[in-house]
Amino acid sequence: MAMSSSLLIFFSLLCFSISSALAANVTYDHRSLIIDGRRRLIISTSIHYPRSVPEMWPRLVAMAKDGGADAIETYVFWNGHEPSPGNYYFEDRFDLVKFVEIVRDAGMYLLLRIGPFVAAEWNFGGVPVWLHYVPGTVFRTDNKNFKFYMEKFLTLIVDMMKQRRFFASQGGPIILSQVENEYGDIETVYGEGGKPYAMWAANMALSKNIGVPWIMCQQYDAPGPVINTCNSFYCDQFTPNSLDKPKMWTENWPGWFKTFGSRNPHRPPEDIAFAVARFFQKGGSLQNYYMYHGGTNFGRTSGGPFITTSYDYDAPIDEYGLARLPKWAHLKELHKSIKLCESTMLFGMSTLLHLGHQQEADVYTDSSGNCVAFLANIDEVNDKLVDFQNRTYHLPAWSVSILPDCKNEAFNTAKIRSQTSIVDMVPENLQATMKSPSKFSGDLQWDIFMEKAGIWEEPDFVKEALVDHINTTKDSTDYLWYTTSLHVDEHEDFLYAGSKARLILESKGHAVHAFINQELQGSASGNGTVSPFKLETPITLKEGKNEIALLSMTVGLQNAGPFFEWVGAGLTSVKISGFRNGTVDLTSAAWSYKVGLEGEHKGVYNIDGSSKVKWISMSEPPRYKPLTWYKTVIDAPKGAEPVGLDMNHMGKGQAWLNGKAIGRYWPRKGPRHGCPASCNYRGKFFPDKCNNGCGEPTQRWYHVPRSWFQPSGNTLVIFEEKGGDPTKIALSRRHVTGVCGLVSENYPSIDLESWDRGVKYEDGTKASIHLKCPESTQISSVRFASFGNPSGICGSYIQGSCHYPHSASVVEKACLNKNECVVSLSEAEFFTTELCDGVTKTLAIEAACD
């Protein structure tokens, strides 16, 4: 419908006036950011838009807001947006504008870390691979080419944000922007080019006049108005490089990333909360969780090398978009407690009091007489009772209590009151799609295409040398074929005797499958710690000509470190031992090369690429066959729960659904040792402190977003490199099967919402357990209940020497057949009889959800 020019002018003026009304002036002083003249404490949460899908974004942002966050933080992923020079992509998972709009519409702020180098366990650190092959280019130093392309892309993003009025100075959500990333840690390695480049980057960013402050994380010499920030597990002792800059923490790591073949790291919520409380206790003003939702490295976006397709990060929101409980809820209570203290902390004066050898209080008081206290016990072993303002407080080891009024304990970092969810992956066999309304078979129909081991069609080139893998593929694929041939004389002993020839090869990384005469002879790889590797394996040779085909593979490119773009991959030496005349060195033989796979080249994983190769249809697919493409058509799993592709019985490869790249799969098992029986949150955390999953695949399930499914007719394509059993592939639903809770008499009992409404705290109130099953389910049974001194963790609680015998009936009365319930320690039945004098009473519950 046409709009009159006068009406158009009216709406344009209206939109401008609304934008102007919302415009925020963002500055800072030594204490904090100042937004529209008001100092603010900011809780920020990292959610990377390409690591989920647009259909998930609104809920993820809403969960962050519900969790007590003020802001969303994201990097901008240069290589996702500029896959080739001057060709830009801002669609689907890379629709940055849509993501910012969702954040804005949720009423949240945004921290935009443009970089454009991001590290982030993302392929090549987010820098386009093509830039490495622009002659004369050296990344992240005083290099003309790199600075030109970096400024060009940063300017593109800044202008895009300005055009849509996304900066806070224009009424938008962006209150901070970042240039470069963690450069201060390696600046000196770049010699004379380091500091000039860092200063150039800062001044270049400032010249863009975005109207909000710029930050540089881990940049100890950040100039003038650019704020340097901290990235670490703990930042309470961090101080900015100028007295007029606020104390900011851009990366608080609530977990850690995984590499294929490693254990699964876990950071306890008690320790995360301790670190955050200590940061704000010691004058911090902005804290960002990296990650709050880690998400998925879809396709070939993971870096490392060897970073898993899952980027779950043990974050408060898991890879699939579910709240990780108790972590998410415990931090929500922490945020609420901190926000109760915001005004007094930002405008008051602080005093440090020593309450013991390793116990202290930071007390904030303002001119209105308001008082806030953080009581800390940094002893890593011993719980303590401390006296503060004529009251006694119980402080567990390595914990902080927050007193918003200097009297009542609203929160303690080590006392988790929120429930724990028991989450399982419930398998569901792949369901065949109906072929026609009149004919249906429950059996899957599989289409198979076998790759040839070695050169398909014609070689790309021949060279009497082993070439670098990455320089050859330029990361257009994971795969590069190295092929040659070897003549074996009829008199060689290994043709007749029990001995065998041995293949000995060395590689800079990352992995290899060795084929002799089309038969897989052996495989080897590096790992997340050491990329180079050596393969030595017996091989079967025949008399005459032997075809040697070595499939070299990358598993994500280097994403960080000085001069990371020069780190290579691929074979460096190939020898065969066992000959009468000794070892044959093939390193300088005539090698024929082929970039990628035939199926890749012909796009067989795309809906429109299926007809480009000859598929063989069968109801029973071949098992444990290398270099095999599998295709089948399936229905979507029932329900709406998140879905993971179970690849536990496959070898290594890649997967697609309806042409969308799920990512690399590799159920490589981690070491059998190095996982403690229990995780002690006390004391400083490090990535290997609380591992689990020893001896199990680092990643068994691979997230397939629900939005990628159609109700039926979904094409699943698998490329298997070394052999697996496709009949055991399953789609598993991520399902909450149970909930747990544990509280003690000395836990804070104040309802933070009530405190916020000014309800007076009453002595004698007891802590309570609040249990809630997912929507449309209810508590079907009570698996465990004990009031007394139970011990253990969710899933393995045990009764102690003190136990109220009717505990289960009390809980069942309150909870059975309900979606949610509350059981308080002040329940009358718990105190009708004398029970274990002198014992601090605890209530533990585990319930099933159905």
Secondary structure, DSSP 8 states (H G I E B T S, - for coil): ----HHHHHHHHHHHHHHHHHH---EEE-SSSEEETTEEE-EEEEEE-GGGS-TTTHHHHHHHHHHTT-SEEEEE--HHHH-SBTTB---SGGG-HHHHHHHHHHTT-EEEEEEES---TTBGGGGS-HHHHTSTT--TTSS-HHHHHHHHHHHHHHHHHHHHTT-BGGGTSSEEEEEES-S-TTTGGGGGGGHHHHHHHHHHHHHTT--SS-EEEET-TT--TT-EEEEEES--TT---SSTTS--EEEEE-SS---BTTS-B----HHHHHHHHHHHHHTT--EEEEEEEE--B--TT-B-BTTB-SB--TT-SB-TTS-B-TTHHHHHHHHHHHHHHTHHHHHHSEEEEEEEETTEEEEEEE-TTS-EEEEEEE--SS--EEEEETTEEEEE-SSEEEEETTSSS--EETT---S-EEEEEEEEEE--B--SBTTB--SS--EEEEE--SS--SS-SEEESS---HHHHHTTS-SEEEEEEEEEE-TT-GGGTSS--EEEEEEESSSEEEEEETTEEEEEEE--SS---EEEEEEE---SEEEEEEEEEE-SS-B-SSTTGGG---SEEEEEEEEETTEEEE-TTS-EEEEES-HHHHTTTTSGGGGGGS--EEESS--SS-SSEEEEEEE---SSSS-EEEE-TT--SEEEEETTEEEEEE---B--SS---SS----S---TTTT-B-TTSBS--EEEE-GGG--SS-EEEEEEESS---GGG-EEEEEEEEEEEEEEETTS----HHHHHTT----TT---EEEEE--TT--EEEEEEEEEES-BS-TT--B--S-B-TTHHHHHHHHHTT-SEEEEETT-GGGGSS---TT---EEEEEEEE-
